[in-house]
Each structure stands twice: as C-alpha cells, then as structure tokens.
Amino acid sequence: MREIMSGLPSAMAVNTRTRPNPGSASLTSKLPGLVSRHPGLDLRADQDVVPVPREFAIAVAEIIDAATKEQGIQVANAAALLTDDNDETHPLVRQWKSAQRFFLEWTHLDRNPNGTRALPDDAAIRSKMRVIEDVIEVRTALFFENLSAVQDLLAIANAAIGEESS
C-alpha cells in the first residue's frame, strides 16, 4: 500500500511535482564513505560549534534540501490528486496523509521491538485501504464513463458499416 500511495498521485494526477534526483536516501547512503575519508571527525564533540570539513557540510546540506523537497512533494502531489485546486489543507488530503502514515508505520513489522505495538485489526486496515480505493474509484469513474460512451459509439458505427455491406 505504501508504494501504491507513493506512486498514485504521479500516475493519476496532472500537475504533480517530480522527486529530487538524487533523493535524500541516495545522498544519505554516501555518508559512510565521506565519514571514512575524515577519521578525525567528531560530530559529538562537547562544544557549541562543531567544525566539519566543507565537503561534509555540503553533503549534509544536500540531504536536508532533498528531504525538504521530498516532504513538500508528497503533500503537493496528494493535493493534486485529491483536489481540483491543489489545496493542501483540504480534509481529503489530511485523510490521505493519515492513511499514508498508517501504512508507513506498518511497512516493516520487524521494527516493532518486543512487540510493543499491537498489530492493527482487519477493520483498521480495511478503513485505511478504503481511502485509497475511494480515490481510485472517483478518479477513474470519468475514464470508464467515457470508455463506455466510446464503445457505444463504436457499436453504432460498426453496425452502420455492417448494414452498408449487406
């Protein structure tokens, strides 16, 4: 569900924004190599200002920039999918974000140390899935209505062609 919710806005909405490339996850994966090139770097030094190499500061700034853009993109794309005017404060957007948070929290069941969180019951899962189903149903309804009209027109046109050849 997490992947569906992440990809649905760009697949079904018109005015979506693209994710930054490289993304924050890709940039973050480069940190271990960067830290290994600066073995004396102590980010936990007991002082107000911790000096870091410029290369490291730039890398952290790029991660922050990418993560900030990614966060804004998710909400903007959900608003593009759910509302006519890209209203990020619309109640549907809040409902979408709530469902998305729910599925993100349960993406990795192994991240529930000692089983401290009770697994959601079927009703809770179904209610969150219904949010997504409703969006898909509403967004595809016009397409299928148009498809039905086109099929009706084709049937009429093909019947007329069949009558001409008889």
Residue frames as a rotation matrix with the C-alpha (Angstrom) as fourth column:
MET 1
0.567 0.823 0.000 0.00
0.823 -0.567 0.000 0.00
0.000 0.000 -1.000 0.00
ARG 2
0.291 -0.540 -0.790 2.87
0.257 -0.751 0.608 2.35
-0.922 -0.380 -0.080 0.73
GLU 3
-0.742 -0.638 0.205 4.16
0.331 -0.082 0.940 2.04
-0.583 0.766 0.272 -2.82
ILE 4
-0.181 0.769 0.614 0.70
0.959 -0.001 0.284 2.46
0.219 0.640 -0.737 -4.32
MET 5
0.716 0.500 -0.487 0.12
0.632 -0.760 0.149 5.61
-0.296 -0.415 -0.860 -2.29
SER 6
-0.047 -0.814 -0.579 3.52
0.168 -0.578 0.798 6.99
-0.985 -0.059 0.164 -3.23
GLY 7
-0.863 -0.406 0.301 3.05
0.310 0.045 0.950 6.37
-0.399 0.913 0.087 -6.94
LEU 8
-0.093 0.943 0.319 -0.66
0.953 0.177 -0.245 7.01
-0.288 0.281 -0.915 -7.36
PRO 9
0.430 0.307 -0.849 -0.53
0.177 -0.951 -0.254 10.82
-0.885 -0.041 -0.463 -7.47
SER 10
-0.395 -0.637 -0.662 2.00
-0.539 -0.423 0.729 10.93
-0.744 0.644 -0.177 -10.31
ALA 11
-0.903 0.091 0.420 0.18
0.343 0.743 0.576 8.15
-0.260 0.664 -0.702 -12.17
MET 12
-0.178 0.964 0.199 -3.30
0.984 0.176 0.027 9.68
-0.009 0.200 -0.980 -11.90
ALA 13
0.517 0.366 -0.774 -2.92
0.461 -0.881 -0.108 13.42
-0.721 -0.301 -0.624 -11.39
VAL 14
0.773 -0.131 0.621 -1.94
0.563 -0.308 -0.767 16.06
0.291 0.942 -0.164 -13.89
ASN 15
0.567 -0.502 0.653 0.05
-0.295 -0.864 -0.408 18.71
0.769 0.038 -0.638 -12.05
THR 16
0.934 -0.269 -0.234 2.40
0.339 0.470 0.815 16.65
-0.110 -0.841 0.530 -9.91
ARG 17
0.570 -0.821 0.007 5.94
-0.819 -0.570 -0.063 17.60
0.056 0.030 -0.998 -8.98
THR 18
0.588 -0.437 -0.681 8.86
0.030 0.853 -0.521 15.25
0.808 0.286 0.514 -9.52
ARG 19
0.913 -0.331 -0.239 11.05
0.315 0.200 0.928 13.99
-0.259 -0.922 0.287 -6.72
PRO 20
0.570 -0.781 -0.254 14.56
-0.788 -0.607 0.097 15.45
-0.230 0.145 -0.962 -6.47
ASN 21
0.928 -0.366 0.071 17.27
0.370 0.882 -0.292 13.41
0.044 0.297 0.954 -8.10
PRO 22
-0.582 -0.080 -0.809 19.34
0.224 0.941 -0.255 12.32
0.782 -0.330 -0.529 -6.31
GLY 23
0.518 0.844 0.141 16.96
-0.049 -0.135 0.990 11.79
0.854 -0.519 -0.029 -3.41
SER 24
0.367 -0.343 0.864 17.74
-0.896 -0.379 0.230 12.01
0.249 -0.859 -0.447 0.28
ALA 25
0.858 -0.046 0.512 18.11
-0.183 0.903 0.389 8.23
-0.481 -0.427 0.766 0.65
SER 26
0.752 -0.607 0.256 20.69
0.547 0.359 -0.756 8.11
0.367 0.709 0.603 -2.13
LEU 27
0.302 -0.642 0.705 22.59
-0.328 -0.764 -0.555 11.07
0.895 -0.064 -0.441 -0.68
THR 28
0.588 -0.019 0.809 22.46
-0.807 0.062 0.588 9.58
-0.062 -0.998 0.021 2.83
SER 29
0.963 -0.198 0.181 23.94
0.201 0.980 0.004 6.31
-0.178 0.032 0.983 1.59
LYS 30
0.483 -0.825 0.294 27.11
0.299 -0.160 -0.941 8.23
0.823 0.542 0.169 0.67
LEU 31
0.709 -0.154 0.688 27.75
-0.596 -0.652 0.469 9.42
0.377 -0.742 -0.554 4.24
PRO 32
0.872 -0.422 0.247 29.70
0.108 0.658 0.745 6.36
-0.477 -0.624 0.619 5.46
GLY 33
0.409 -0.748 0.523 32.24
0.892 0.206 -0.403 6.80
0.193 0.631 0.751 2.66
LEU 34
0.405 -0.196 0.893 32.50
0.034 -0.973 -0.229 10.51
0.914 0.123 -0.388 3.38
VAL 35
0.865 -0.060 0.498 33.00
-0.500 -0.167 0.850 9.91
0.032 -0.984 -0.175 7.11
SER 36
0.774 -0.601 0.200 35.68
0.521 0.783 0.340 7.29
-0.361 -0.159 0.919 6.40
ARG 37
0.286 -0.683 0.672 37.69
0.690 -0.340 -0.639 9.92
0.665 0.647 0.374 4.49
HIS 38
-0.035 -0.241 0.970 37.68
-0.458 -0.859 -0.230 12.08
0.888 -0.452 -0.080 7.63
PRO 39
0.039 0.060 -0.997 38.53
0.534 0.843 0.071 9.68
0.845 -0.535 0.001 10.50
GLY 40
-0.831 -0.428 -0.355 39.21
0.522 -0.380 -0.764 12.51
0.192 -0.820 0.539 12.97
LEU 41
-0.511 0.712 0.481 35.73
-0.323 -0.678 0.660 13.97
0.796 0.182 0.577 12.57
ASP 42
-0.813 0.278 -0.511 33.90
0.581 0.450 -0.678 14.03
0.042 -0.849 -0.527 15.92
LEU 43
-0.418 0.744 0.522 30.33
0.088 -0.539 0.838 15.18
0.904 0.396 0.160 15.45
ARG 44
0.599 0.643 -0.478 29.63
0.508 0.157 0.847 14.60
0.619 -0.750 -0.233 19.14
ALA 45
-0.530 -0.848 0.011 32.33
0.575 -0.368 -0.731 16.97
0.624 -0.381 0.682 20.37
ASP 46
0.204 0.588 -0.782 31.30
0.975 -0.196 0.107 18.73
-0.091 -0.784 -0.614 23.58
GLN 47
-0.785 -0.378 -0.491 31.18
0.321 -0.926 0.199 22.27
-0.530 -0.002 0.848 22.20
ASP 48
0.069 0.890 -0.450 28.57
-0.060 -0.447 -0.893 24.64
-0.996 0.089 0.022 20.77
VAL 49
0.659 0.062 -0.749 30.04
-0.726 -0.207 -0.656 24.76
-0.195 0.976 -0.092 17.28
VAL 50
0.332 -0.518 0.789 31.50
0.142 0.854 0.501 21.59
-0.933 -0.054 0.357 15.80
PRO 51
-0.020 -0.391 -0.920 33.83
-0.851 -0.477 0.221 22.22
-0.525 0.787 -0.323 12.87
VAL 52
0.418 0.160 0.894 33.35
0.268 0.919 -0.289 19.89
-0.868 0.361 0.342 9.92
PRO 53
-0.719 -0.666 0.200 35.08
0.355 -0.103 0.929 19.65
-0.598 0.739 0.310 6.56
ARG 54
-0.492 0.516 -0.701 33.39
-0.700 -0.713 -0.032 21.71
-0.517 0.475 0.712 3.82
GLU 55
-0.743 0.164 -0.649 32.74
-0.424 0.635 0.646 18.53
0.518 0.755 -0.402 1.82
PHE 56
-0.777 0.445 -0.445 30.81
0.617 0.678 -0.400 17.11
0.124 -0.585 -0.801 4.77
ALA 57
-0.572 0.564 -0.596 28.82
0.053 -0.699 -0.713 20.31
-0.819 -0.439 0.370 5.35
ILE 58
-0.572 0.339 -0.747 27.81
-0.817 -0.324 0.478 20.39
-0.080 0.883 0.462 1.66
ALA 59
-0.803 0.250 -0.541 26.73
0.031 0.924 0.381 16.73
0.595 0.289 -0.750 1.80
VAL 60
-0.673 0.570 -0.471 24.55
0.657 0.169 -0.735 17.37
-0.339 -0.804 -0.489 4.86
ALA 61
-0.530 0.468 -0.707 23.06
-0.383 -0.876 -0.293 20.50
-0.756 0.116 0.644 3.25
GLU 62
-0.685 0.252 -0.684 22.18
-0.656 0.195 0.729 18.50
0.317 0.948 0.031 0.11
ILE 63
-0.787 0.418 -0.453 20.49
0.498 0.865 -0.068 15.80
0.363 -0.279 -0.889 2.21
ILE 64
-0.565 0.581 -0.586 18.46
0.393 -0.435 -0.810 18.42
-0.726 -0.688 0.017 4.07
ASP 65
-0.575 0.327 -0.750 17.47
-0.690 -0.687 0.230 20.15
-0.440 0.649 0.620 0.80
ALA 66
-0.756 0.263 -0.599 16.41
-0.317 0.654 0.687 16.88
0.572 0.710 -0.411 -0.83
ALA 67
-0.737 0.485 -0.470 14.46
0.671 0.607 -0.425 15.70
0.079 -0.629 -0.773 2.23
THR 68
-0.563 0.525 -0.638 12.67
0.014 -0.766 -0.643 19.06
-0.827 -0.370 0.424 2.48
LYS 69
-0.573 0.325 -0.753 11.69
-0.818 -0.292 0.496 18.94
-0.059 0.900 0.433 -1.20
GLU 70
-0.818 0.255 -0.516 10.56
0.073 0.935 0.346 15.32
0.571 0.245 -0.783 -0.89
GLN 71
-0.707 0.568 -0.421 8.33
0.576 0.116 -0.810 16.12
-0.411 -0.815 -0.409 2.06
GLY 72
-0.425 0.542 -0.725 6.67
-0.400 -0.831 -0.387 19.01
-0.812 0.126 0.570 0.28
ILE 73
-0.729 0.098 -0.678 6.27
-0.651 0.206 0.730 16.98
0.212 0.973 -0.086 -2.90
GLN 74
-0.881 0.408 -0.238 4.31
0.441 0.891 -0.104 14.21
0.169 -0.196 -0.966 -1.18
VAL 75
-0.367 0.772 -0.519 1.72
0.461 -0.334 -0.822 16.64
-0.808 -0.541 -0.233 0.18
ALA 76
-0.389 0.185 -0.903 1.57
-0.642 -0.758 0.121 18.71
-0.661 0.626 0.413 -3.03
ASN 77
-0.853 0.035 -0.520 1.10
-0.414 0.560 0.717 15.61
0.317 0.828 -0.463 -5.17
ALA 78
-0.724 0.660 -0.201 -1.60
0.671 0.606 -0.427 14.26
-0.160 -0.444 -0.881 -2.86
ALA 79
-0.245 0.630 -0.737 -3.39
0.041 -0.753 -0.657 17.62
-0.969 -0.191 0.158 -3.14
ALA 80
-0.599 -0.019 -0.801 -3.08
-0.764 -0.286 0.578 17.48
-0.240 0.958 0.157 -6.95
LEU 81
-0.926 0.236 -0.296 -4.63
0.103 0.909 0.403 14.02
0.364 0.343 -0.866 -6.93
LEU 82
-0.578 0.683 -0.446 -7.42
0.807 0.401 -0.433 14.74
-0.117 -0.610 -0.783 -4.46
THR 83
0.102 0.610 -0.786 -8.50
0.423 -0.742 -0.521 18.34
-0.900 -0.279 -0.333 -5.09
ASP 84
0.618 0.209 0.757 -9.25
0.786 -0.191 -0.589 20.50
0.021 0.959 -0.283 -8.10
ASP 85
0.853 -0.229 0.469 -7.26
-0.128 -0.963 -0.238 23.44
0.506 0.143 -0.851 -6.78
ASN 86
0.018 -0.918 -0.396 -4.24
0.349 0.377 -0.858 21.69
0.937 -0.123 0.327 -5.20
ASP 87
0.378 0.235 0.895 -5.48
-0.657 -0.613 0.439 22.65
0.652 -0.754 -0.077 -1.73
GLU 88
-0.442 -0.692 -0.570 -3.04
-0.046 0.652 -0.757 21.04
0.896 -0.308 -0.320 0.70
THR 89
-0.897 0.143 0.418 -5.32
-0.438 -0.173 -0.882 21.88
-0.054 -0.974 0.218 3.66
HIS 90
-0.075 0.917 -0.391 -8.37
-0.807 0.175 0.564 20.08
0.586 0.358 0.727 2.22
PRO 91
0.251 0.244 0.937 -9.85
-0.863 0.495 0.102 17.40
-0.439 -0.834 0.335 4.54
LEU 92
0.990 0.102 -0.103 -9.27
-0.140 0.847 -0.513 14.73
0.035 0.522 0.852 1.87
VAL 93
0.270 -0.961 -0.056 -5.56
-0.310 -0.032 -0.950 15.50
0.912 0.274 -0.307 1.92
ARG 94
-0.216 -0.299 0.930 -5.50
-0.971 -0.035 -0.237 15.10
0.103 -0.954 -0.282 5.70
GLN 95
0.663 0.532 0.527 -7.35
-0.571 0.815 -0.105 11.78
-0.485 -0.231 0.843 5.37
TRP 96
0.852 -0.416 -0.317 -4.89
-0.080 0.495 -0.865 10.64
0.517 0.762 0.389 2.68
LYS 97
-0.072 -0.938 0.338 -1.89
-0.612 -0.226 -0.758 11.62
0.788 -0.261 -0.558 4.82
SER 98
0.080 0.181 0.980 -3.36
-0.955 0.295 0.023 9.76
-0.285 -0.938 0.196 7.79
ALA 99
0.945 0.278 0.175 -3.76
-0.209 0.919 -0.333 6.59
-0.253 0.278 0.926 5.72
GLN 100
0.587 -0.790 -0.177 -0.26
-0.142 0.115 -0.983 7.00
0.797 0.602 -0.045 4.31
ARG 101
-0.165 -0.628 0.760 1.24
-0.905 -0.210 -0.370 7.42
0.392 -0.749 -0.534 7.80
PHE 102
0.519 0.459 0.721 -0.64
-0.718 0.692 0.076 4.30
-0.464 -0.557 0.689 8.92
PHE 103
0.993 -0.117 -0.026 0.86
0.079 0.805 -0.588 2.18
0.090 0.582 0.809 6.14
LEU 104
0.275 -0.947 0.167 4.33
-0.384 -0.267 -0.884 3.69
0.882 0.179 -0.437 6.61
GLU 105
0.042 -0.219 0.975 4.23
-0.999 -0.012 0.040 2.75
0.003 -0.976 -0.220 10.30
TRP 106
0.484 0.241 0.841 3.49
-0.394 0.918 -0.036 -0.86
-0.781 -0.314 0.540 9.40
THR 107
0.613 -0.307 -0.728 5.83
-0.746 0.080 -0.661 -1.20
0.261 0.948 -0.179 6.43
HIS 108
-0.283 -0.797 -0.534 8.43
-0.341 0.604 -0.720 -3.17
0.896 -0.022 -0.443 8.38
LEU 109
0.741 0.667 -0.074 6.91
-0.203 0.328 0.923 -5.41
0.640 -0.669 0.378 11.02
ASP 110
0.301 -0.713 -0.633 10.37
0.800 0.550 -0.239 -6.22
0.519 -0.435 0.736 12.34
ARG 111
-0.653 -0.511 0.559 10.64
0.167 -0.817 -0.552 -2.62
0.738 -0.268 0.619 13.56
ASN 112
0.446 0.781 0.437 8.28
-0.499 -0.188 0.846 -3.38
0.743 -0.595 0.307 16.43
PRO 113
-0.568 -0.814 -0.123 10.77
-0.364 0.383 -0.849 -4.24
0.738 -0.437 -0.514 19.18
ASN 114
-0.993 0.102 0.059 9.43
0.003 0.524 -0.852 -6.76
-0.117 -0.846 -0.520 21.66
GLY 115
-0.495 0.859 0.132 6.01
0.673 0.283 0.683 -6.49
0.550 0.427 -0.718 20.01
THR 116
-0.820 0.111 -0.561 5.25
0.409 -0.572 -0.711 -3.31
-0.400 -0.813 0.423 21.95
ARG 117
-0.571 0.675 -0.467 2.71
-0.770 -0.638 0.019 -2.13
-0.285 0.371 0.884 19.39
ALA 118
-0.165 0.609 0.776 -0.34
0.109 0.793 -0.600 -4.28
-0.980 -0.014 -0.197 18.83
LEU 119
-0.921 -0.119 0.371 -0.93
0.362 0.091 0.928 -5.18
-0.144 0.989 -0.041 15.21
PRO 120
-0.622 0.747 -0.237 -3.87
-0.744 -0.657 -0.118 -3.33
-0.244 0.103 0.964 13.65
ASP 121
-0.304 0.595 0.744 -7.05
0.135 0.800 -0.585 -5.34
-0.943 -0.078 -0.324 13.27
ASP 122
-0.548 0.112 0.829 -8.71
0.814 0.303 0.497 -6.06
-0.195 0.947 -0.256 9.93
ALA 123
0.547 0.837 0.020 -11.23
0.827 -0.537 -0.165 -3.25
-0.128 0.107 -0.986 10.36
ALA 124
0.461 -0.458 -0.760 -8.48
0.001 -0.856 0.516 -0.65
-0.887 -0.239 -0.394 10.83
ILE 125
-0.640 -0.734 0.228 -6.59
0.187 0.140 0.972 -1.90
-0.745 0.665 0.047 7.78
ARG 126
-0.277 0.619 0.735 -9.75
0.959 0.231 0.166 -2.02
-0.067 0.751 -0.657 5.65
SER 127
0.690 0.577 -0.438 -10.74
0.569 -0.806 -0.165 1.52
-0.448 -0.135 -0.884 6.63
LYS 128
0.057 -0.758 -0.650 -7.35
-0.237 -0.643 0.729 2.87
-0.970 0.113 -0.216 5.53
MET 129
-0.771 -0.302 0.561 -7.45
0.403 0.452 0.796 0.83
-0.493 0.840 -0.227 2.32
ARG 130
0.178 0.934 0.309 -10.92
0.934 -0.062 -0.351 2.20
-0.309 0.351 -0.884 1.61
VAL 131
0.402 -0.125 -0.907 -9.46
-0.032 -0.992 0.123 5.72
-0.915 -0.020 -0.403 1.46
ILE 132
-0.636 -0.736 -0.231 -7.24
-0.314 -0.026 0.949 4.62
-0.705 0.676 -0.215 -1.42
GLU 133
-0.632 0.470 0.617 -9.99
0.718 0.654 0.238 2.64
-0.291 0.593 -0.750 -3.13
ASP 134
0.421 0.843 -0.335 -12.33
0.650 -0.538 -0.537 5.64
-0.633 0.008 -0.774 -2.97
VAL 135
0.072 -0.483 -0.873 -9.74
-0.384 -0.821 0.423 7.90
-0.920 0.305 -0.245 -4.57
ILE 136
-0.888 -0.426 0.175 -9.08
-0.040 0.449 0.893 5.43
-0.459 0.785 -0.415 -7.37
GLU 137
-0.308 0.860 0.407 -12.80
0.880 0.420 -0.221 4.90
-0.361 0.290 -0.886 -7.92
VAL 138
0.540 0.524 -0.658 -13.54
0.310 -0.851 -0.424 8.63
-0.783 0.025 -0.622 -8.13
ARG 139
-0.100 -0.688 -0.719 -10.52
-0.509 -0.585 0.631 9.43
-0.855 0.429 -0.292 -10.32
THR 140
-0.937 -0.297 0.184 -11.21
-0.024 0.580 0.814 6.59
-0.348 0.759 -0.551 -12.79
ALA 141
-0.155 0.969 0.190 -15.02
0.449 0.241 -0.861 6.95
-0.880 -0.048 -0.472 -12.96
LEU 142
0.404 0.306 -0.862 -14.94
-0.494 -0.720 -0.487 9.57
-0.770 0.623 -0.139 -15.74
PHE 143
-0.595 -0.689 -0.414 -12.49
-0.748 0.287 0.599 7.47
-0.294 0.666 -0.686 -17.76
PHE 144
-0.882 0.252 0.399 -14.76
0.275 0.961 -0.001 4.43
-0.383 0.109 -0.917 -17.61
GLU 145
0.186 0.948 -0.259 -17.85
0.225 -0.297 -0.928 6.53
-0.956 0.114 -0.269 -18.39
ASN 146
0.172 -0.212 -0.962 -16.05
-0.824 -0.567 -0.023 7.89
-0.540 0.796 -0.272 -21.47
LEU 147
-0.858 -0.514 0.027 -14.88
-0.436 0.754 0.492 4.39
-0.273 0.410 -0.870 -22.40
SER 148
-0.439 0.786 0.434 -18.45
0.492 0.615 -0.616 3.14
-0.752 -0.057 -0.657 -22.23
ALA 149
0.455 0.604 -0.654 -19.62
-0.186 -0.654 -0.733 6.03
-0.871 0.456 -0.185 -24.44
VAL 150
-0.251 -0.635 -0.730 -16.85
-0.907 -0.110 0.407 5.32
-0.339 0.764 -0.548 -26.97
GLN 151
-0.914 -0.059 0.401 -17.77
0.010 0.986 0.167 1.64
-0.405 0.157 -0.901 -27.02
ASP 152
0.041 0.995 0.088 -21.41
0.405 0.064 -0.912 2.57
-0.913 0.073 -0.400 -27.64
LEU 153
0.397 0.047 -0.917 -20.38
-0.630 -0.712 -0.309 4.88
-0.667 0.701 -0.253 -30.50
LEU 154
-0.657 -0.704 -0.270 -18.17
-0.703 0.442 0.557 2.18
-0.273 0.556 -0.785 -31.99
ALA 155
-0.641 0.500 0.583 -21.00
0.361 0.866 -0.346 -0.33
-0.678 -0.011 -0.735 -31.81
ILE 156
0.448 0.829 -0.335 -23.31
0.099 -0.419 -0.903 2.10
-0.889 0.371 -0.269 -33.64
ALA 157
0.154 -0.475 -0.866 -20.64
-0.875 -0.473 0.103 2.93
-0.458 0.742 -0.489 -36.24
ASN 158
-0.848 -0.511 0.143 -19.77
-0.410 0.801 0.436 -0.72
-0.337 0.311 -0.889 -36.79
ALA 159
-0.250 0.844 0.475 -23.45
0.444 0.536 -0.718 -1.63
-0.860 0.032 -0.509 -37.10
ALA 160
0.566 0.442 -0.695 -23.90
-0.329 -0.652 -0.683 1.09
-0.756 0.616 -0.224 -39.73
ILE 161
-0.310 -0.754 -0.579 -20.88
-0.909 0.056 0.413 -0.23
-0.279 0.654 -0.703 -41.66
GLY 162
-0.825 0.043 0.564 -22.27
0.037 0.999 -0.022 -3.76
-0.564 0.003 -0.826 -41.44
GLU 163
0.201 0.978 0.061 -25.61
0.275 0.004 -0.961 -2.58
-0.940 0.210 -0.268 -42.83
GLU 164
0.347 -0.136 -0.928 -23.90
-0.756 -0.626 -0.191 -0.85
-0.555 0.768 -0.320 -45.78
SER 165
-0.658 -0.706 -0.263 -22.05
-0.729 0.509 0.457 -4.01
-0.189 0.493 -0.849 -46.79
SER 166
-0.527 0.518 0.674 -25.21
0.165 0.840 -0.517 -6.17
-0.834 -0.161 -0.528 -46.69
